[in-house]
Amino acid sequence: MKFGEIRQTVLIDASPAAVYAAYVDPKEHAAFTGQSATGTPRVGRRFTASDGYIGGRYLELEKGKKILQEWTTAEWPSGYPPSLLELKLKAKGRKTELIMVHTRVPEEQVEYYAEGWKEYYWTPLRKYFAKGETPVAKVPGVRERGR
């Protein structure tokens, strides 16, 4: 088994709390990706995204700051362990710098998923907040909404 990693940084026009809520709340996740998502944002709980194509479980959650997940897809090679997906959120003025580090990715899938993150996550997430969408999530402990 050979593994690779993906590192990407993106600037989102919203607060870290709003970006966090959009990522972990299934209704908001579906609103910005256009595909269904399930799960409860609690450590140890499972989640799905992209109409069930993505699945995993939450390993660490720090509201408005960090999300760590075990992460796989329907195309994950047999015998490979789940990858680790870490999202760090940092305030940059009125925006959020999202730093994504995706490790333990099967080497032959690194390029494919690197492009997928841009096309299916970062571009739609930027558009979601650029349109002035106000997140409607009720994520415990996250009070700040919108910009």
N, C-alpha and C positions, 0 to 999 in steps of 0.2 A: 504494500500500500504506500502510495506517495501522496503527500498533502501539500497544499499551497495556502496562501492567504490573500485576502483582499483588504485593502485599506482605502477608504474614501472619506473625504471631508466635504460637506455641503453647508451652505448658509441658507437658513430658512427665515422668512419674514414673519416671525411669531416668537413668543416667549418660550423658554425651555419647558415650562409647565404645559403650555398648549401643545407643543410638539410631542412631549411625552404622552399626553392624553390621547392625541391623535394616533399614536403608534400602538398603545396598549388597549385602548377601548375598542372592542369589536365593531361597534356601530360607526365610530369615526374612521377606523381603519378601512372599513368597507366604503365609507363615503369618499375617501381620497384615492383609494385604489380601484374602485369600481367592481370589486370582487368580494365575496363573503368572507367573514372572519369569525372565529369563535374563541371563547376562553375567558378566564377571569384573571386579571393581573395580580396574582399572588405567587410567591415563591413556591415551587413544586407543582404548580398547576400547569396543565397542558393547554395548548392553543393551536389553532389552524389559521391559515390565511390563503388568499388566492384560490378561493373555492375548494379548499382542501388540498391543494397542490403542495403547500408548505405546512409543516407541522413541527412541534417541539414542546419544550416546557421551559418555564421561567426558572432561572437559577439565582438571579439577584435582581432586585428592583430598588432603586433609590429615586423616589419621586422627583421628576424634573431634572434629574442629573444622570442616571445610568440605568441601562437595561442590559441584562446578560441572559442569553437564551441558549439552550441546546436547539439545533436547527437542522432539519433535513427537508428533502422534497420527494415527490413521487418518483423522481428519476435518480434517486440516490443509489449508488452502486451497492450491490449485495455485499455484506460483510464489513462495510465501512462504518465506523462509529459516527454519531451525530457531530456536526461541526459546532463551533462556539461562535455566537454572534454577540458582539459587545457594541452598544451604542452609548456614547458619552455626549451629553448636552451641556453647552456652555453659553452663557449670555454674552452677546457681543452687541452692546448698545441695546436697541429694541429688537434685535434679531437673535437667532440661535445658531451657533456653530455646532453641527452634528458631526461627530467623528465616529466612523464605523470601522471596526476591525473584525473581520470574519476569518477565523482560523479553522484548521483541520478540514479544509475544503478539499475533496478529491482533486488531485492535480489536473486531471483531464477536464474538470468542470469550472476551473477558476475563471477563465476568460468569459465563458457563458454567463456565469452568475455575476461577474463584475459588470457586464453590460446590462443584465437584468435589474440590478440594483438601481442603476441610473434611469432606465426606461420605465420600470414598473413601480419604483418607490420615490426617488428623489425628484424627478420631474413632476409627477402628480402631486407630491407633497408641497412643492413650491407653488404649483398652480392653485392648490386647495387654499393656501393661506393668502396668496396674491389676490384671489377673488374676494377676500374679506370674509371668508367663511368663519363662523363662530362655532367652535367645537361645542357639542352638546353632551359630551361624556360626563358621567358621574363617577369618576375615578376617585375612590376614597383618598382624602388628603390633598387633592388637587383642586384649588379654588380659582386660580387665575385662568381666564379664558381669553381667546382671541389674541390681539396684539398688545 
